[in-house]
Amino acid sequence: MCVDYPEKYIEHIKLKDGLEVLLRPIKPDDEDMMLELFNTFSERTIRFRFFIPIRKMSREDIKRYCNIDYRNEMAIVAEIKENGRKRLIGVARLIRDEDDKDKAEFAVVVGDPWQNRGLGRKLTEYIIRVARDMGIKELYSRVMKDNIVSLKLSREFGFEREDAGIEYLIRKKI
Ligand SMILES: CC(C)(COP(=O)(O)OP(=O)(O)OC[C@H]1O[C@@H](n2cnc3c(N)ncnc32)[C@H](O)[C@@H]1OP(=O)(O)O)[C@@H](O)C(=O)NCCC(=O)NCCS
């Protein structure tokens, strides 16, 4: 599959503590950096993001993760330079519903060493902007009930919350 890389979604930002971060759509050659990012996730981060314990990401999963069509699926990675080397520190992803292309499920994750520095908020803000630009009208996500940080963020971004057992379904018209 040959797809155009959406360069319009490339942006440079700075976190509160001055860390310079490049936000950009994921690309096929991010596979190794994605694996490296996955290895920075604590058990808690994995549970909050994937809902089940995952010890290892298979090459196949990573390949699928990094090769997207940028129309029905979008992933924005946060990239930094550390000791002259590029590395990924977070990702925001959305996938349109198959039966209703106006709706998309989204998720954000930040590697544990970089959490609580403002990146989760920036990535959430950015994926909402990108979603709007892609013509998406509604975003939703599943958030575990003990995921205080994510629930705080979603409330501040105006997401409505619906009780769905061990998790909340959050949604917002954008
Ligand atoms: C949820 C998540 C993406 C937030 O990213 P983050 O970069 O850590 O969050 P931010 O630094 O932008 O913080 C957002 C707010 O939460 C607060 N916060 C962050 N970490 C916190 C902590 N450990 N304890 C208390 N408050 C915290 C921040 O102070 C900030 O509020 P403020 O702007 O009013 O100060 C990140 O914690 C994560 O990856 N969690 C695991 C995966 C997940 O839960 N994804 C969401 C469900 S799909």
The ligand as an ORCA input file, in Angstrom:
! r2SCAN-3c Opt
* xyz 0 1
  C      -3.157      9.696     30.857
  C      -1.812     10.168     30.330
  C      -1.788     10.091     28.809
  C      -1.617     11.632     30.774
  O      -0.374     12.081     30.280
  P       0.612     12.961     31.155
  O       1.619     13.529     30.247
  O       1.099     12.157     32.299
  O      -0.384     14.070     31.690
  P      -0.110     15.639     31.869
  O       1.261     15.847     32.381
  O      -0.503     16.340     30.631
  O      -1.089     15.960     33.052
  C      -2.448     16.205     32.903
  C      -2.972     16.688     34.236
  O      -2.987     15.613     35.175
  C      -2.151     15.924     36.304
  N      -1.335     14.758     36.615
  C      -0.511     14.115     35.770
  N       0.064     13.080     36.398
  C      -0.413     13.079     37.650
  C      -0.205     12.262     38.782
  N       0.619     11.205     38.722
  N      -0.884     12.543     39.906
  C      -1.722     13.595     39.960
  N      -1.969     14.428     38.922
  C      -1.308     14.167     37.792
  C      -1.255     17.036     35.862
  O      -0.892     17.833     36.957
  C      -2.086     17.763     34.849
  O      -2.924     18.697     35.451
  P      -2.580     20.270     35.416
  O      -2.333     20.618     33.986
  O      -3.800     20.874     35.998
  O      -1.357     20.418     36.245
  C      -0.625      9.347     30.913
  O      -0.669      9.423     32.297
  C      -0.638      7.915     30.457
  O      -0.034      7.555     29.465
  N      -1.321      7.056     31.227
  C      -1.432      5.628     30.846
  C      -2.272      5.402     29.621
  C      -3.644      6.013     29.762
  O      -4.190      6.059     30.841
  N      -4.221      6.480     28.659
  C      -5.549      7.047     28.683
  C      -6.614      6.031     28.429
  S      -6.565      5.497     26.753
*
